């Protein structure tokens, strides 16, 4: 901000008064004060913003949820507006540490003239920021008034930093805002505070992702008051921020608020997107604390909640140091070194939804995302900074061992690509492929002989860890929606990546003084979209001083703004940017003379994916021998990554194999697998668990129930662990997706269940309502369950274990609910809960009331 900035107030009623001869206008839009954290909690002090009032603005009349608020913002010297440090959730401190965020509604008077503190992180041997950090910033071209013909599209920016470092205050988007879009920058909890997980309900992890989703929901609710279009929000980010943005589209609760995705140097299948060993990570953190080690579940969580903030951040730093010492340069370059997002499964025992229910690779492969466009790209030499800096000496030592780069390097690189692994293991076909020295030798043929050894390593690691995930994501995403791919290739005179992404090993000063930078590296493209500030929000010098840099910034900002506004990027003076296809491999080269090019690293991607068709293409004639070796050795004509899925989209709510990584407990007496399918033997339609699905005759998903209805895809299932069920199919199974499992003997009427009660008679209540999709879920004769109600009108799964009365309630009365109305899925132990929703965040240790809000 500048000394000429103007403070703006939004309010319900005009209330003008003079301040030093200037006119201040209040406007209403909703919020709550963003308090400065006490000095005892953090060493952070918010930078001051001197503002001078110079003009009168139009008044906006807004009211939401019977609440009103005054939000004081800043008008910048270029006429745009900034609203800084707005809380979107309650402070996650004290007993709320590690718990899911609780969204705030705007109310009262809000000072939005200063940045909030960054989320707590370890920097320079001390704590930076605060746990009280769930703030966002809004930058808008104009305030909504009579001169604004239509609301502005919104870029929802998620900062990078490997889920360990960074803040929203670093990114000042004035160049993007001038293009006619609103930019929102948000903060989310980092490291253990945001992602520590023990893989159980006591600490399921991913609180940081829920922070991001909550901020997205907040923006969807309130952005119209700032002139934004709630129906045109495009999440975007760089690095780990890019993988987080894409995960929003994969999550069924947040995807409806997503109009597109902008992903820079990251994807949901990047090697840093998920921690595939979160339990081991939590043990390493607990060991570093020297206090909470060797404690079980809830004792461990409570111990961690009571630790000083500094102890937790030092523990994270210790885990990173240990992993860098033992993991080698490949894992150090791109893998998570502190707690990060993890795959949780469908839900926990509290009936609360999880965020990452299956591996992102499987989700994208099966098309489990909305049909929204994707703009994604990489920089030319993503790993250059790390290879020339932190890991230069190790790489130099490895280069003295030619055998390493002839064999072990490729297996290590494949293993580090955790986002592409299946069940934490390498695809067996690729594993065999990359152990074949006659195959991996072809990688060397694609690298220019004139390059130095360190440059060759930069090319190989960039392809393995950034180009490959971008290519596979683009290929799979393009099967359902448009993808626009780019390669940023302009070399800046001075890099600011270390300022934007300080603290991640991939970014470091060069130790290779004889190396001439041949391409932009990870984070070098950020300064062409944003002016840089420190993590705390202090202004820094922007080195874009020459005309070429300014030209590239104009092209890059235009490209992004056009995509946010329309879903289709455009750069003036270039050919029409057609969506990406794996056949053409078309992409945009971003430099001072941008152009559309075909065959995006085509031959390299053919080798990394083991794709026969690519290797046999005319463009890759040098690799034809590799293609024949591939076909001869493995009979492989399609890539293990890119070949079509053998299982289609979900059927009757069933998820593809791999959707549930961990067994998840449910109610007593019900099988632990929440898919509610069982039976012995299994069949060919199940590729992962041979006991889940299978069947006979024309019933594709029928577990050995030889008399099941032919037209019934899921008839006679053993949903409730009745070991005799596979010999006794449901009698009324025809055309009934889940009719009459073993214990549905009293309910044998042939017509009713298959028509109005598609899940009727599921382990039997003889009087279940005729429009009850899951009526009578719990059997009366099961010793572990008490009773089900005799009547359940329009109630899909009414009153298991003791609920008394419920109307229009999809999943009510689970264990002891006494009164519930319009409640989609209230959880265990709730009393007198009304208008509840399964995604309400109720914490780790149970609750008595949950509210929609």
DAGI-V854426 format. One record per helix or strand of 2 or more residues. SS is the DSSP state (H for helix, E for strand). FROM is the first residue (numbers start at 1). LEN is the number of residues. If there is no record, write none. Layout:
ss=SS from=FROM len=LEN
ss=SS from=FROM len=LEN
This chain:
ss=E from=6 len=6
ss=E from=17 len=3
ss=E from=22 len=3
ss=E from=27 len=2
ss=E from=69 len=7
ss=E from=81 len=7
ss=H from=94 len=3
ss=E from=108 len=4
ss=E from=121 len=3
ss=E from=126 len=3
ss=E from=135 len=6
ss=E from=152 len=7
ss=H from=168 len=3
ss=E from=171 len=2
ss=H from=174 len=4
ss=E from=182 len=5
ss=H from=191 len=5
ss=H from=207 len=20
ss=E from=228 len=11
ss=H from=240 len=11
ss=H from=255 len=3
ss=E from=260 len=5
ss=H from=278 len=12
ss=H from=297 len=10
ss=H from=309 len=26
ss=H from=360 len=6
ss=E from=373 len=7
ss=H from=384 len=5
ss=H from=392 len=8
ss=H from=402 len=15
ss=H from=418 len=3
ss=H from=428 len=7
ss=H from=437 len=9
ss=H from=453 len=25
ss=E from=483 len=6
ss=H from=497 len=4
ss=H from=526 len=3
ss=E from=531 len=3
ss=H from=547 len=20
ss=E from=587 len=4
ss=E from=595 len=3
ss=H from=602 len=8
ss=H from=612 len=4
ss=H from=618 len=17
ss=H from=725 len=3
ss=H from=752 len=5
ss=E from=820 len=2
ss=E from=833 len=2
